Amino acid sequence: MKKTGFGKIAWVCALLMIATMALVGCGGGGGEKKSDSKKFINIATGGTAGTYYPIGGAMAEILNKAIPGMNASAQSTGASVANINMLKDGSVDLAIVQNDITYYASNGAEMFKDKKIDNLRGIATLYPETCQIVTLEDSGIKTIADFRGRRVAVGAAGSGTEANARQIMEAYGVTYDDVTVQFLSFGEAASALKDGNVDVAFVTAGYPTAAIQDIASQRKVRLIPVEADKADALIAKYPFYTKTKIPAGTYAGFNEDAAAVSIMAMLVATDKLDDALGGEIAKALFTNLDRLQAAHSVGKMITKESAMNGMSIKMNGGAEKFFKK
């Protein structure tokens, strides 16, 4: 039958419709999910020379392999405080943050005073960052009670380390009024200690810490302990702390175990991340710990059993369910 002009047009339209339906039905080929099913996740980490960056990169790799439709990427940032602010403004979906900083943000305290953020949610705690208190062996300082009248480097002003120093000294009844406070970074504190310009320094970081190793390579050092009863009182008031033991020999020339407290690095989201995806993320990461262990030595301290230790904020429902199984 000879087709009319109208019939030809109808025939072409029908063919186009069939072709379009075929493309939609196969999702563009290979049985892949449609593009609108993709899950885009940005992970805030820290500086490229630090610990957060390689751990965050490994997390992105795991999520991309383990969760269908996932498109995760890690980005270098200014670390904890900056990461909280990025979560707040929605420029990232997940972030690695110290659990004390997360606590301050959720409670409107310290550097987040009058800037409370209500919608942060914990996915998991990861590994300890230890509050190390270092002095020179010849200083005569053996306990935090000996700090009175001494020059104490407490960390940069407004930093997490500075808050740790203030809180730990408070557990011993020592305040800033009792000491000469020096607001110094890790590197500055190490130089000042070596040169005799301060008597003791606080450093919050995973051990061994390069700044303290540098001191120990030139001077005999001593780590000042936080005794168990003081640690218990500290944890009762500030629930983000956990007890830690720094093993003998961690630093050259100091061969005693040192009781300490730590804060925890943790993975944080907001309530915009739904519970189902939070559970998927927790499962993917904690069933592929070998990849995190390969990324950095601190990965060996990340375990499912410790993933709620020091959890300082409300958890994502799906992640909490996974860890309580």
URCOR-V231428 format. One line per field, one symbol per residue. ss: DSSP state (h for helix, s for strand, l for the rest). phi: phi as a letter, one per 40 degrees, with the letter a starting at -180 (. if undefined). A space follows every 50 residues. Layout:
# URCOR-V231428
ss->???
phi->???
This chain:
# URCOR-V231428
ss->llllhhhhhhhhhhhhhhhhhhhhhlllllllllhhhlssssssllllll hhhhhhhhhhhhhhhhlllssssssllllhhhhhhhhhhllllssssshh hhhhhhhllhhhlllllllssssssssssssssssshhhllllhhhhlll sssllllllhhhhhhhhhhhhllllhhhlssslllhhhhhhhhhhlllls sssssllllhhhhhhhllllsssllllhhhhhhhhhhllllsssssllll sllslllsssssssssssssllllhhhhhhhhhhhhllhhhhhhhlhhhh hlllllllllllllslhhhhhhhll
phi->.cccdccccccccccccccccccccbgghggcccccccbcbbbcbacccc ccccccccdcccccccbdgcbbabbcacgdcccccccccgcbbbacaccc ccccccbgbfcbdgbcbcbcbccacbacbcccbbbcdccgcbaccccdgb cbcbhcdgcccccddccccdcbgbbcccbccbcbcdcccccccccgcbca bcbbacbcbdccdccccbbcbbcccbcdcccccccccbcccbcabccdgd bdgbbbcbcabbbbcabbbbcccccccdccccccccbbcccccccaccdc ccbccbcbcgcbbcccdcccccccc
